[in-house]
Amino acid sequence: MSKALSGGVAHDLPEDLRKALRSDPAAVAIWETLTPLARNEWICWVVSVKKPETRCEHVKRVCSELHDGMRRPCCFVGCIHRSDKPLSPSQKYLVEKQSKK
């Protein structure tokens, strides 16, 4: 049995991302060096999209971008699902903007 992959702070590792990481041992090694908050942001970046095809693209990009040296998703405001701290002003703005659509 292989070692369990680490999840995030507010999110467990979803099966599609787990499978993508497991297929790339180098990406797993990088993943395990990330902080729990950084892993959480990657997971949230994957699960927070609306379209299945966008989610699929994000899952594919995680391994690629980890290999490129990215430690967190680019241009991502941060996980709005965390309950251990209040939303930042930029997160509140984006949540409000999305709710008006």
Contacts in CASP RR format, 6 or more apart in sequence:
PFRMAT RR
TARGET T0000
AUTHOR 0000-0000-0000
METHOD contacts of the structure
MODEL  1
MSKALSGGVAHDLPEDLRKALRSDPAAVAIWETLTPLARNEWICWVVSVK
KPETRCEHVKRVCSELHDGMRRPCCFVGCIHRSDKPLSPSQKYLVEKQSK
K
2 22 0 8 1.000
5 13 0 8 1.000
5 18 0 8 1.000
5 21 0 8 1.000
5 22 0 8 1.000
5 28 0 8 1.000
5 31 0 8 1.000
5 32 0 8 1.000
6 13 0 8 1.000
6 31 0 8 1.000
6 32 0 8 1.000
6 36 0 8 1.000
6 39 0 8 1.000
7 13 0 8 1.000
7 36 0 8 1.000
7 39 0 8 1.000
7 40 0 8 1.000
7 43 0 8 1.000
8 36 0 8 1.000
8 37 0 8 1.000
8 39 0 8 1.000
8 40 0 8 1.000
8 43 0 8 1.000
9 36 0 8 1.000
9 37 0 8 1.000
9 40 0 8 1.000
9 79 0 8 1.000
9 82 0 8 1.000
9 84 0 8 1.000
10 40 0 8 1.000
10 44 0 8 1.000
10 79 0 8 1.000
10 81 0 8 1.000
10 82 0 8 1.000
10 83 0 8 1.000
10 84 0 8 1.000
11 40 0 8 1.000
11 43 0 8 1.000
11 44 0 8 1.000
11 47 0 8 1.000
11 79 0 8 1.000
11 81 0 8 1.000
12 43 0 8 1.000
13 21 0 8 1.000
13 39 0 8 1.000
13 43 0 8 1.000
14 43 0 8 1.000
14 46 0 8 1.000
14 47 0 8 1.000
16 46 0 8 1.000
16 55 0 8 1.000
16 56 0 8 1.000
16 59 0 8 1.000
17 42 0 8 1.000
17 43 0 8 1.000
17 46 0 8 1.000
17 59 0 8 1.000
17 62 0 8 1.000
20 27 0 8 1.000
20 59 0 8 1.000
20 60 0 8 1.000
20 62 0 8 1.000
20 63 0 8 1.000
21 27 0 8 1.000
21 28 0 8 1.000
21 31 0 8 1.000
21 62 0 8 1.000
21 63 0 8 1.000
22 28 0 8 1.000
23 63 0 8 1.000
24 63 0 8 1.000
26 67 0 8 1.000
27 62 0 8 1.000
27 63 0 8 1.000
27 66 0 8 1.000
27 67 0 8 1.000
30 66 0 8 1.000
30 67 0 8 1.000
30 69 0 8 1.000
31 39 0 8 1.000
31 66 0 8 1.000
34 42 0 8 1.000
34 71 0 8 1.000
38 71 0 8 1.000
38 72 0 8 1.000
40 79 0 8 1.000
40 82 0 8 1.000
41 72 0 8 1.000
41 73 0 8 1.000
41 76 0 8 1.000
41 78 0 8 1.000
41 79 0 8 1.000
42 62 0 8 1.000
42 72 0 8 1.000
42 73 0 8 1.000
44 76 0 8 1.000
44 78 0 8 1.000
44 79 0 8 1.000
44 80 0 8 1.000
44 81 0 8 1.000
45 58 0 8 1.000
45 73 0 8 1.000
45 76 0 8 1.000
46 55 0 8 1.000
46 58 0 8 1.000
46 59 0 8 1.000
46 62 0 8 1.000
47 55 0 8 1.000
48 80 0 8 1.000
49 55 0 8 1.000
49 58 0 8 1.000
65 73 0 8 1.000
65 74 0 8 1.000
77 88 0 8 1.000
77 90 0 8 1.000
77 91 0 8 1.000
77 94 0 8 1.000
78 91 0 8 1.000
80 87 0 8 1.000
80 91 0 8 1.000
80 94 0 8 1.000
80 95 0 8 1.000
87 95 0 8 1.000
END
